Amino acid sequence: MTEAIISIEGMSCQHCVMRVKKAIEGLKGINKADVQIGQAKVKFDESLTGKKEIEEAIVKAGYKVKG
């Protein structure tokens, strides 16, 4: 398992948290997604998905990835 901490801009409430969590957990290979306002801590199987795909899912959900 690989772990990544991703900083996210544009989140302001629990609805934002749930939207990002749902987007991340919709990807194959996600073991755990701990999402808070401004950050996601994700454990995933790199053979099934990568950090880039996770960041793309966050952007598609309507938020901006920092860094």
All heavy atoms as a GROMACS GRO file, in nm:
protein
  505
    1MET      N    1   0.083  -0.118   0.000
    1MET     CA    2   0.000   0.000   0.000
    1MET      C    3   0.088   0.125   0.000
    1MET      O    4   0.188   0.131   0.068
    1MET     CB    5  -0.087   0.006   0.125
    1MET     CG    6  -0.213  -0.076   0.128
    1MET     SD    7  -0.332  -0.032   0.002
    1MET     CE    8  -0.386  -0.196  -0.037
    2THR      N    9   0.043   0.222  -0.074
    2THR     CA   10   0.110   0.351  -0.080
    2THR      C   11   0.021   0.453  -0.010
    2THR      O   12  -0.101   0.444  -0.019
    2THR     CB   13   0.132   0.393  -0.227
    2THR    OG1   14   0.212   0.294  -0.290
    2THR    CG2   15   0.202   0.527  -0.237
    3GLU      N   16   0.082   0.548   0.057
    3GLU     CA   17   0.004   0.653   0.123
    3GLU      C   18   0.045   0.788   0.066
    3GLU      O   19   0.163   0.814   0.045
    3GLU     CB   20   0.028   0.650   0.273
    3GLU     CG   21  -0.058   0.750   0.348
    3GLU     CD   22  -0.047   0.733   0.499
    3GLU    OE1   23  -0.095   0.629   0.550
    3GLU    OE2   24   0.010   0.821   0.563
    4ALA      N   25  -0.055   0.873   0.040
    4ALA     CA   26  -0.028   1.007  -0.011
    4ALA      C   27  -0.114   1.106   0.066
    4ALA      O   28  -0.228   1.077   0.101
    4ALA     CB   29  -0.062   1.016  -0.159
    5ILE      N   30  -0.057   1.222   0.092
    5ILE     CA   31  -0.131   1.333   0.152
    5ILE      C   32  -0.142   1.440   0.044
    5ILE      O   33  -0.041   1.487  -0.009
    5ILE     CB   34  -0.062   1.387   0.278
    5ILE    CG1   35  -0.057   1.277   0.384
    5ILE    CG2   36  -0.134   1.510   0.329
    5ILE    CD1   37   0.020   1.312   0.508
    6ILE      N   38  -0.265   1.475   0.011
    6ILE     CA   39  -0.291   1.569  -0.098
    6ILE      C   40  -0.359   1.693  -0.041
    6ILE      O   41  -0.462   1.683   0.026
    6ILE     CB   42  -0.381   1.502  -0.205
    6ILE    CG1   43  -0.312   1.377  -0.260
    6ILE    CG2   44  -0.412   1.601  -0.317
    6ILE    CD1   45  -0.400   1.289  -0.345
    7SER      N   46  -0.302   1.810  -0.068
    7SER     CA   47  -0.361   1.936  -0.025
    7SER      C   48  -0.462   1.981  -0.130
    7SER      O   49  -0.435   1.974  -0.250
    7SER     CB   50  -0.253   2.042  -0.007
    7SER     OG   51  -0.165   2.006   0.097
    8ILE      N   52  -0.577   2.029  -0.081
    8ILE     CA   53  -0.687   2.064  -0.170
    8ILE      C   54  -0.736   2.205  -0.139
    8ILE      O   55  -0.757   2.241  -0.024
    8ILE     CB   56  -0.804   1.964  -0.152
    8ILE    CG1   57  -0.754   1.821  -0.170
    8ILE    CG2   58  -0.916   1.994  -0.251
    8ILE    CD1   59  -0.851   1.716  -0.121
    9GLU      N   60  -0.758   2.284  -0.244
    9GLU     CA   61  -0.813   2.419  -0.229
    9GLU      C   62  -0.961   2.419  -0.268
    9GLU      O   63  -1.004   2.341  -0.353
    9GLU     CB   64  -0.740   2.518  -0.320
    9GLU     CG   65  -0.598   2.546  -0.280
    9GLU     CD   66  -0.531   2.647  -0.372
    9GLU    OE1   67  -0.589   2.688  -0.474
    9GLU    OE2   68  -0.416   2.684  -0.341
   10GLY      N   69  -1.036   2.508  -0.206
   10GLY     CA   70  -1.176   2.527  -0.244
   10GLY      C   71  -1.276   2.454  -0.156
   10GLY      O   72  -1.396   2.465  -0.178
   11MET      N   73  -1.229   2.380  -0.058
   11MET     CA   74  -1.320   2.309   0.031
   11MET      C   75  -1.357   2.401   0.148
   11MET      O   76  -1.270   2.467   0.205
   11MET     CB   77  -1.254   2.183   0.085
   11MET     CG   78  -1.220   2.081  -0.022
   11MET     SD   79  -1.126   1.942   0.044
   11MET     CE   80  -1.251   1.859   0.141
   12SER      N   81  -1.487   2.404   0.184
   12SER     CA   82  -1.528   2.494   0.291
   12SER      C   83  -1.627   2.433   0.390
   12SER      O   84  -1.661   2.497   0.489
   12SER     CB   85  -1.588   2.621   0.232
   12SER     OG   86  -1.703   2.588   0.155
   13CYS      N   87  -1.675   2.310   0.363
   13CYS     CA   88  -1.778   2.253   0.450
   13CYS      C   89  -1.778   2.100   0.443
   13CYS      O   90  -1.703   2.041   0.365
   13CYS     CB   91  -1.916   2.306   0.411
   13CYS     SG   92  -1.967   2.257   0.244
   14GLN      N   93  -1.862   2.037   0.522
   14GLN     CA   94  -1.872   1.891   0.523
   14GLN      C   95  -1.922   1.836   0.390
   14GLN      O   96  -1.888   1.725   0.351
   14GLN     CB   97  -1.961   1.844   0.637
   14GLN     CG   98  -1.891   1.841   0.772
   14GLN     CD   99  -1.763   1.759   0.770
   14GLN    OE1  100  -1.654   1.813   0.782
   14GLN    NE2  101  -1.774   1.630   0.754
   15HIS      N  102  -2.004   1.913   0.319
   15HIS     CA  103  -2.049   1.870   0.186
   15HIS      C  104  -1.928   1.853   0.094
   15HIS      O  105  -1.920   1.756   0.018
   15HIS     CB  106  -2.149   1.970   0.127
   15HIS     CG  107  -2.189   1.938  -0.013
   15HIS    ND1  108  -2.276   1.835  -0.043
   15HIS    CD2  109  -2.151   1.991  -0.131
   15HIS    CE1  110  -2.290   1.830  -0.175
   15HIS    NE2  111  -2.216   1.923  -0.230
   16CYS      N  112  -1.836   1.947   0.102
   16CYS     CA  113  -1.713   1.940   0.021
   16CYS      C  114  -1.634   1.814   0.058
   16CYS      O  115  -1.584   1.743  -0.031
   16CYS     CB  116  -1.626   2.063   0.045
   16CYS     SG  117  -1.700   2.220  -0.003
   17VAL      N  118  -1.622   1.788   0.187
   17VAL     CA  119  -1.549   1.671   0.235
   17VAL      C  120  -1.611   1.544   0.178
   17VAL      O  121  -1.541   1.457   0.125
   17VAL     CB  122  -1.547   1.667   0.390
   17VAL    CG1  123  -1.494   1.533   0.440
   17VAL    CG2  124  -1.464   1.782   0.445
   18MET      N  125  -1.743   1.532   0.186
   18MET     CA  126  -1.811   1.412   0.138
   18MET      C  127  -1.799   1.397  -0.014
   18MET      O  128  -1.784   1.287  -0.065
   18MET     CB  129  -1.958   1.413   0.179
   18MET     CG  130  -1.977   1.404   0.331
   18MET     SD  131  -1.888   1.265   0.409
   18MET     CE  132  -1.968   1.126   0.332
   19ARG      N  133  -1.804   1.509  -0.085
   19ARG     CA  134  -1.792   1.505  -0.231
   19ARG      C  135  -1.653   1.454  -0.273
   19ARG      O  136  -1.640   1.370  -0.362
   19ARG     CB  137  -1.819   1.644  -0.287
   19ARG     CG  138  -1.827   1.646  -0.436
   19ARG     CD  139  -1.878   1.780  -0.483
   19ARG     NE  140  -1.875   1.781  -0.628
   19ARG     CZ  141  -1.938   1.867  -0.701
   19ARG    NH1  142  -2.010   1.961  -0.646
   19ARG    NH2  143  -1.930   1.863  -0.832
   20VAL      N  144  -1.549   1.504  -0.207
   20VAL     CA  145  -1.413   1.461  -0.238
   20VAL      C  146  -1.393   1.315  -0.198
   20VAL      O  147  -1.337   1.235  -0.275
   20VAL     CB  148  -1.308   1.552  -0.169
   20VAL    CG1  149  -1.168   1.493  -0.180
   20VAL    CG2  150  -1.312   1.691  -0.230
   21LYS      N  151  -1.442   1.276  -0.081
   21LYS     CA  152  -1.429   1.138  -0.034
   21LYS      C  153  -1.496   1.042  -0.132
   21LYS      O  154  -1.439   0.938  -0.168
   21LYS     CB  155  -1.490   1.125   0.106
   21LYS     CG  156  -1.472   0.988   0.169
   21LYS     CD  157  -1.520   0.991   0.313
   21LYS     CE  158  -1.509   0.857   0.380
   21LYS     NZ  159  -1.375   0.818   0.413
   22LYS      N  160  -1.615   1.076  -0.178
   22LYS     CA  161  -1.688   0.991  -0.274
   22LYS      C  162  -1.611   0.979  -0.406
   22LYS      O  163  -1.602   0.872  -0.464
   22LYS     CB  164  -1.827   1.049  -0.298
   22LYS     CG  165  -1.913   0.964  -0.386
   22LYS     CD  166  -2.052   1.022  -0.399
   22LYS     CE  167  -2.137   0.937  -0.492
   22LYS     NZ  168  -2.272   0.991  -0.508
   23ALA      N  169  -1.554   1.090  -0.452
   23ALA     CA  170  -1.478   1.089  -0.578
   23ALA      C  171  -1.355   0.999  -0.566
   23ALA      O  172  -1.326   0.920  -0.657
   23ALA     CB  173  -1.435   1.232  -0.614
   24ILE      N  174  -1.284   1.007  -0.454
   24ILE     CA  175  -1.164   0.926  -0.434
   24ILE      C  176  -1.201   0.779  -0.418
   24ILE      O  177  -1.140   0.691  -0.481
   24ILE     CB  178  -1.084   0.975  -0.312
   24ILE    CG1  179  -1.028   1.115  -0.339
   24ILE    CG2  180  -0.972   0.877  -0.278
   24ILE    CD1  181  -0.966   1.182  -0.217
   25GLU      N  182  -1.301   0.751  -0.336
   25GLU     CA  183  -1.339   0.612  -0.311
   25GLU      C  184  -1.402   0.544  -0.432
   25GLU      O  185  -1.413   0.422  -0.435
   25GLU     CB  186  -1.432   0.605  -0.190
   25GLU     CG  187  -1.358   0.634  -0.060
   25GLU     CD  188  -1.446   0.630   0.063
   25GLU    OE1  189  -1.570   0.638   0.051
   25GLU    OE2  190  -1.389   0.621   0.174
   26GLY      N  191  -1.437   0.621  -0.533
   26GLY     CA  192  -1.490   0.564  -0.657
   26GLY      C  193  -1.383   0.504  -0.746
   26GLY      O  194  -1.414   0.436  -0.844
   27LEU      N  195  -1.257   0.526  -0.713
   27LEU     CA  196  -1.146   0.472  -0.792
   27LEU      C  197  -1.111   0.332  -0.745
   27LEU      O  198  -1.123   0.300  -0.626
   27LEU     CB  199  -1.023   0.562  -0.777
   27LEU     CG  200  -1.037   0.707  -0.825
   27LEU    CD1  201  -0.914   0.786  -0.782
   27LEU    CD2  202  -1.056   0.712  -0.975
   28LYS      N  203  -1.063   0.250  -0.837
   28LYS     CA  204  -1.016   0.116  -0.802
   28LYS      C  205  -0.886   0.127  -0.725
   28LYS      O  206  -0.804   0.214  -0.750
   28LYS     CB  207  -0.992   0.032  -0.929
   28LYS     CG  208  -1.117  -0.007  -1.000
   28LYS     CD  209  -1.086  -0.097  -1.117
   28LYS     CE  210  -1.214  -0.137  -1.186
   28LYS     NZ  211  -1.190  -0.226  -1.298
   29GLY      N  212  -0.868   0.039  -0.628
   29GLY     CA  213  -0.742   0.031  -0.555
   29GLY      C  214  -0.733   0.120  -0.433
   29GLY      O  215  -0.631   0.122  -0.365
   30ILE      N  216  -0.840   0.194  -0.402
   30ILE     CA  217  -0.838   0.280  -0.283
   30ILE      C  218  -0.867   0.194  -0.162
   30ILE      O  219  -0.968   0.126  -0.154
   30ILE     CB  220  -0.942   0.394  -0.294
   30ILE    CG1  221  -0.914   0.481  -0.416
   30ILE    CG2  222  -0.945   0.477  -0.166
   30ILE    CD1  223  -0.781   0.552  -0.417
   31ASN      N  224  -0.776   0.198  -0.064
   31ASN     CA  225  -0.794   0.121   0.059
   31ASN      C  226  -0.862   0.206   0.165
   31ASN      O  227  -0.949   0.160   0.235
   31ASN     CB  228  -0.658   0.071   0.108
   31ASN     CG  229  -0.668  -0.013   0.232
   31ASN    OD1  230  -0.665   0.041   0.342
   31ASN    ND2  231  -0.682  -0.143   0.214
   32LYS      N  232  -0.818   0.334   0.175
   32LYS     CA  233  -0.875   0.423   0.276
   32LYS      C  234  -0.856   0.567   0.229
   32LYS      O  235  -0.751   0.604   0.179
   32LYS     CB  236  -0.805   0.403   0.410
   32LYS     CG  237  -0.861   0.488   0.521
   32LYS     CD  238  -0.793   0.457   0.653
   32LYS     CE  239  -0.852   0.544   0.763
   32LYS     NZ  240  -0.783   0.525   0.889
   33ALA      N  241  -0.960   0.648   0.248
   33ALA     CA  242  -0.953   0.791   0.218
   33ALA      C  243  -1.002   0.868   0.340
   33ALA      O  244  -1.119   0.863   0.374
   33ALA     CB  245  -1.037   0.825   0.096
   34ASP      N  246  -0.909   0.936   0.407
   34ASP     CA  247  -0.942   1.019   0.522
   34ASP      C  248  -0.939   1.164   0.472
   34ASP      O  249  -0.832   1.219   0.448
   34ASP     CB  250  -0.841   0.997   0.634
   34ASP     CG  251  -0.870   1.079   0.758
   34ASP    OD1  252  -0.986   1.123   0.775
   34ASP    OD2  253  -0.778   1.100   0.838
   35VAL      N  254  -1.058   1.222   0.455
   35VAL     CA  255  -1.067   1.355   0.396
   35VAL      C  256  -1.111   1.456   0.502
   35VAL      O  257  -1.205   1.431   0.578
   35VAL     CB  258  -1.167   1.355   0.278
   35VAL    CG1  259  -1.174   1.493   0.214
   35VAL    CG2  260  -1.127   1.251   0.174
   36GLN      N  261  -1.041   1.569   0.505
   36GLN     CA  262  -1.075   1.682   0.591
   36GLN      C  263  -1.076   1.806   0.504
   36GLN      O  264  -1.026   1.802   0.391
   36GLN     CB  265  -0.970   1.699   0.701
   36GLN     CG  266  -0.950   1.580   0.788
   36GLN     CD  267  -0.830   1.598   0.881
   36GLN    OE1  268  -0.778   1.708   0.897
   36GLN    NE2  269  -0.787   1.489   0.942
   37ILE      N  270  -1.131   1.914   0.554
   37ILE     CA  271  -1.129   2.038   0.476
   37ILE      C  272  -0.984   2.074   0.447
   37ILE      O  273  -0.903   2.089   0.538
   37ILE     CB  274  -1.201   2.152   0.551
   37ILE    CG1  275  -1.350   2.120   0.560
   37ILE    CG2  276  -1.179   2.286   0.480
   37ILE    CD1  277  -1.432   2.216   0.643
   38GLY      N  278  -0.950   2.080   0.319
   38GLY     CA  279  -0.816   2.119   0.275
   38GLY      C  280  -0.716   2.008   0.256
   38GLY      O  281  -0.605   2.032   0.210
   39GLN      N  282  -0.754   1.883   0.286
   39GLN     CA  283  -0.655   1.774   0.277
   39GLN      C  284  -0.721   1.637   0.264
   39GLN      O  285  -0.825   1.613   0.323
   39GLN     CB  286  -0.569   1.776   0.402
   39GLN     CG  287  -0.468   1.666   0.411
   39GLN     CD  288  -0.384   1.678   0.535
   39GLN    OE1  289  -0.303   1.768   0.545
   39GLN    NE2  290  -0.404   1.590   0.631
   40ALA      N  291  -0.655   1.550   0.191
   40ALA     CA  292  -0.696   1.410   0.183
   40ALA      C  293  -0.573   1.323   0.209
   40ALA      O  294  -0.467   1.344   0.151
   40ALA     CB  295  -0.754   1.378   0.046
   41LYS      N  296  -0.590   1.227   0.299
   41LYS     CA  297  -0.486   1.128   0.327
   41LYS      C  298  -0.538   0.997   0.270
   41LYS      O  299  -0.641   0.946   0.316
   41LYS     CB  300  -0.464   1.119   0.478
   41LYS     CG  301  -0.348   1.036   0.519
   41LYS     CD  302  -0.333   1.045   0.671
   41LYS     CE  303  -0.208   0.979   0.719
   41LYS     NZ  304  -0.197   0.987   0.867
   42VAL      N  305  -0.469   0.945   0.170
   42VAL     CA  306  -0.521   0.831   0.095
   42VAL      C  307  -0.422   0.715   0.096
   42VAL      O  308  -0.304   0.734   0.069
   42VAL     CB  309  -0.550   0.873  -0.052
   42VAL    CG1  310  -0.617   0.761  -0.128
   42VAL    CG2  311  -0.634   0.999  -0.057
   43LYS      N  312  -0.473   0.595   0.124
   43LYS     CA  313  -0.395   0.472   0.110
   43LYS      C  314  -0.449   0.399  -0.011
   43LYS      O  315  -0.570   0.379  -0.023
   43LYS     CB  316  -0.409   0.385   0.235
   43LYS     CG  317  -0.338   0.440   0.356
   43LYS     CD  318  -0.344   0.344   0.471
   43LYS     CE  319  -0.271   0.402   0.592
   43LYS     NZ  320  -0.272   0.311   0.706
   44PHE      N  321  -0.358   0.359  -0.100
   44PHE     CA  322  -0.402   0.297  -0.225
   44PHE      C  323  -0.300   0.196  -0.277
   44PHE      O  324  -0.183   0.198  -0.240
   44PHE     CB  325  -0.430   0.404  -0.331
   44PHE     CG  326  -0.312   0.492  -0.365
   44PHE    CD1  327  -0.235   0.466  -0.478
   44PHE    CD2  328  -0.277   0.600  -0.286
   44PHE    CE1  329  -0.126   0.546  -0.509
   44PHE    CE2  330  -0.169   0.681  -0.316
   44PHE     CZ  331  -0.094   0.654  -0.429
   45ASP      N  332  -0.349   0.109  -0.364
   45ASP     CA  333  -0.267   0.008  -0.429
   45ASP      C  334  -0.218   0.065  -0.562
   45ASP      O  335  -0.298   0.088  -0.653
   45ASP     CB  336  -0.351  -0.118  -0.452
   45ASP     CG  337  -0.273  -0.232  -0.514
   45ASP    OD1  338  -0.165  -0.208  -0.573
   45ASP    OD2  339  -0.322  -0.345  -0.507
   46GLU      N  340  -0.088   0.092  -0.570
   46GLU     CA  341  -0.032   0.153  -0.691
   46GLU      C  342  -0.044   0.068  -0.816
   46GLU      O  343  -0.032   0.120  -0.926
   46GLU     CB  344   0.116   0.189  -0.668
   46GLU     CG  345   0.134   0.324  -0.608
   46GLU     CD  346   0.278   0.370  -0.614
   46GLU    OE1  347   0.364   0.302  -0.556
   46GLU    OE2  348   0.304   0.473  -0.675
   47SER      N  349  -0.070  -0.060  -0.801
   47SER     CA  350  -0.088  -0.143  -0.920
   47SER      C  351  -0.226  -0.121  -0.982
   47SER      O  352  -0.250  -0.160  -1.096
   47SER     CB  353  -0.068  -0.291  -0.887
   47SER     OG  354  -0.173  -0.338  -0.804
   48LEU      N  355  -0.317  -0.057  -0.907
   48LEU     CA  356  -0.453  -0.033  -0.957
   48LEU      C  357  -0.482   0.114  -0.986
   48LEU      O  358  -0.564   0.146  -1.072
   48LEU     CB  359  -0.556  -0.086  -0.857
   48LEU     CG  360  -0.551  -0.237  -0.832
   48LEU    CD1  361  -0.645  -0.275  -0.719
   48LEU    CD2  362  -0.586  -0.312  -0.959
   49THR      N  363  -0.418   0.204  -0.913
   49THR     CA  364  -0.437   0.348  -0.935
   49THR      C  365  -0.315   0.423  -0.886
   49THR      O  366  -0.233   0.368  -0.813
   49THR     CB  367  -0.566   0.399  -0.865
   49THR    OG1  368  -0.600   0.526  -0.916
   49THR    CG2  369  -0.551   0.407  -0.715
   50GLY      N  370  -0.303   0.547  -0.926
   50GLY     CA  371  -0.188   0.627  -0.885
   50GLY      C  372  -0.230   0.762  -0.829
   50GLY      O  373  -0.348   0.799  -0.836
   51LYS      N  374  -0.135   0.834  -0.777
   51LYS     CA  375  -0.163   0.965  -0.719
   51LYS      C  376  -0.222   1.060  -0.824
   51LYS      O  377  -0.311   1.138  -0.795
   51LYS     CB  378  -0.035   1.024  -0.658
   51LYS     CG  379  -0.059   1.154  -0.585
   51LYS     CD  380   0.067   1.206  -0.519
   51LYS     CE  381   0.039   1.340  -0.451
   51LYS     NZ  382   0.162   1.400  -0.400
   52LYS      N  383  -0.175   1.049  -0.946
   52LYS     CA  384  -0.225   1.136  -1.053
   52LYS      C  385  -0.374   1.113  -1.075
   52LYS      O  386  -0.451   1.209  -1.091
   52LYS     CB  387  -0.147   1.111  -1.183
   52LYS     CG  388  -0.189   1.201  -1.296
   52LYS     CD  389  -0.106   1.176  -1.419
   52LYS     CE  390  -0.153   1.267  -1.532
   52LYS     NZ  391  -0.074   1.252  -1.652
   53GLU      N  392  -0.418   0.988  -1.075
   53GLU     CA  393  -0.560   0.957  -1.095
   53GLU      C  394  -0.644   1.009  -0.978
   53GLU      O  395  -0.756   1.056  -0.997
   53GLU     CB  396  -0.581   0.806  -1.111
   53GLU     CG  397  -0.534   0.751  -1.244
   53GLU     CD  398  -0.383   0.721  -1.249
   53GLU    OE1  399  -0.312   0.739  -1.148
   53GLU    OE2  400  -0.338   0.680  -1.357
   54ILE      N  401  -0.589   1.001  -0.857
   54ILE     CA  402  -0.659   1.053  -0.739
   54ILE      C  403  -0.675   1.204  -0.752
   54ILE      O  404  -0.783   1.259  -0.729
   54ILE     CB  405  -0.585   1.015  -0.610
   54ILE    CG1  406  -0.584   0.862  -0.594
   54ILE    CG2  407  -0.648   1.082  -0.489
   54ILE    CD1  408  -0.488   0.810  -0.488
   55GLU      N  409  -0.568   1.272  -0.791
   55GLU     CA  410  -0.574   1.417  -0.807
   55GLU      C  411  -0.673   1.456  -0.917
   55GLU      O  412  -0.747   1.553  -0.902
   55GLU     CB  413  -0.435   1.472  -0.838
   55GLU     CG  414  -0.341   1.463  -0.719
   55GLU     CD  415  -0.199   1.504  -0.749
   55GLU    OE1  416  -0.162   1.519  -0.868
   55GLU    OE2  417  -0.122   1.522  -0.652
   56GLU      N  418  -0.678   1.380  -1.025
   56GLU     CA  419  -0.774   1.407  -1.133
   56GLU      C  420  -0.917   1.390  -1.084
   56GLU      O  421  -1.005   1.468  -1.122
   56GLU     CB  422  -0.747   1.315  -1.252
   56GLU     CG  423  -0.621   1.351  -1.329
   56GLU     CD  424  -0.583   1.249  -1.435
   56GLU    OE1  425  -0.649   1.144  -1.447
   56GLU    OE2  426  -0.485   1.275  -1.508
   57ALA      N  427  -0.943   1.291  -1.000
   57ALA     CA  428  -1.078   1.271  -0.945
   57ALA      C  429  -1.118   1.389  -0.857
   57ALA      O  430  -1.234   1.432  -0.859
   57ALA     CB  431  -1.082   1.141  -0.865
   58ILE      N  432  -1.024   1.444  -0.782
   58ILE     CA  433  -1.051   1.561  -0.698
   58ILE      C  434  -1.086   1.682  -0.785
   58ILE      O  435  -1.181   1.755  -0.757
   58ILE     CB  436  -0.930   1.591  -0.606
   58ILE    CG1  437  -0.913   1.478  -0.504
   58ILE    CG2  438  -0.946   1.726  -0.536
   58ILE    CD1  439  -0.782   1.480  -0.428
   59VAL      N  440  -1.011   1.702  -0.892
   59VAL     CA  441  -1.036   1.813  -0.984
   59VAL      C  442  -1.173   1.796  -1.051
   59VAL      O  443  -1.251   1.892  -1.061
   59VAL     CB  444  -0.923   1.825  -1.088
   59VAL    CG1  445  -0.959   1.924  -1.197
   59VAL    CG2  446  -0.793   1.866  -1.020
   60LYS      N  447  -1.206   1.674  -1.093
   60LYS     CA  448  -1.337   1.649  -1.155
   60LYS      C  449  -1.451   1.674  -1.057
   60LYS      O  450  -1.562   1.708  -1.099
   60LYS     CB  451  -1.344   1.506  -1.207
   60LYS     CG  452  -1.267   1.485  -1.336
   60LYS     CD  453  -1.281   1.343  -1.385
   60LYS     CE  454  -1.198   1.321  -1.510
   60LYS     NZ  455  -1.205   1.181  -1.556
   61ALA      N  456  -1.424   1.658  -0.927
   61ALA     CA  457  -1.526   1.685  -0.825
   61ALA      C  458  -1.544   1.835  -0.803
   61ALA      O  459  -1.635   1.875  -0.730
   61ALA     CB  460  -1.489   1.615  -0.695
   62GLY      N  461  -1.457   1.917  -0.862
   62GLY     CA  462  -1.473   2.061  -0.854
   62GLY      C  463  -1.376   2.136  -0.765
   62GLY      O  464  -1.397   2.252  -0.731
   63TYR      N  465  -1.266   2.072  -0.728
   63TYR     CA  466  -1.170   2.132  -0.636
   63TYR      C  467  -1.033   2.139  -0.700
   63TYR      O  468  -1.006   2.073  -0.799
   63TYR     CB  469  -1.167   2.056  -0.504
   63TYR     CG  470  -1.304   2.052  -0.443
   63TYR    CD1  471  -1.389   1.944  -0.467
   63TYR    CD2  472  -1.352   2.157  -0.367
   63TYR    CE1  473  -1.518   1.942  -0.418
   63TYR    CE2  474  -1.481   2.156  -0.316
   63TYR     CZ  475  -1.564   2.048  -0.342
   63TYR     OH  476  -1.691   2.048  -0.292
   64LYS      N  477  -0.944   2.217  -0.643
   64LYS     CA  478  -0.810   2.235  -0.697
   64LYS      C  479  -0.708   2.169  -0.605
   64LYS      O  480  -0.712   2.185  -0.484
   64LYS     CB  481  -0.780   2.385  -0.709
   64LYS     CG  482  -0.647   2.415  -0.774
   64LYS     CD  483  -0.628   2.564  -0.792
   64LYS     CE  484  -0.493   2.592  -0.856
   64LYS     NZ  485  -0.467   2.735  -0.870
   65VAL      N  486  -0.616   2.094  -0.667
   65VAL     CA  487  -0.509   2.029  -0.592
   65VAL      C  488  -0.393   2.128  -0.582
   65VAL      O  489  -0.349   2.184  -0.682
   65VAL     CB  490  -0.465   1.898  -0.663
   65VAL    CG1  491  -0.344   1.838  -0.594
   65VAL    CG2  492  -0.580   1.800  -0.668
   66LYS      N  493  -0.344   2.148  -0.459
   66LYS     CA  494  -0.228   2.237  -0.437
   66LYS      C  495  -0.100   2.157  -0.459
   66LYS      O  496  -0.089   2.044  -0.419
   66LYS     CB  497  -0.227   2.290  -0.293
   66LYS     CG  498  -0.332   2.392  -0.264
   66LYS     CD  499  -0.296   2.466  -0.136
   66LYS     CE  500  -0.385   2.424  -0.024
   66LYS     NZ  501  -0.354   2.494   0.101
   67GLY      N  502  -0.003   2.225  -0.521
   67GLY     CA  503   0.128   2.163  -0.538
   67GLY      C  504   0.128   2.076  -0.652
   67GLY      O  505   0.186   2.003  -0.706
   0.00000   0.00000   0.00000
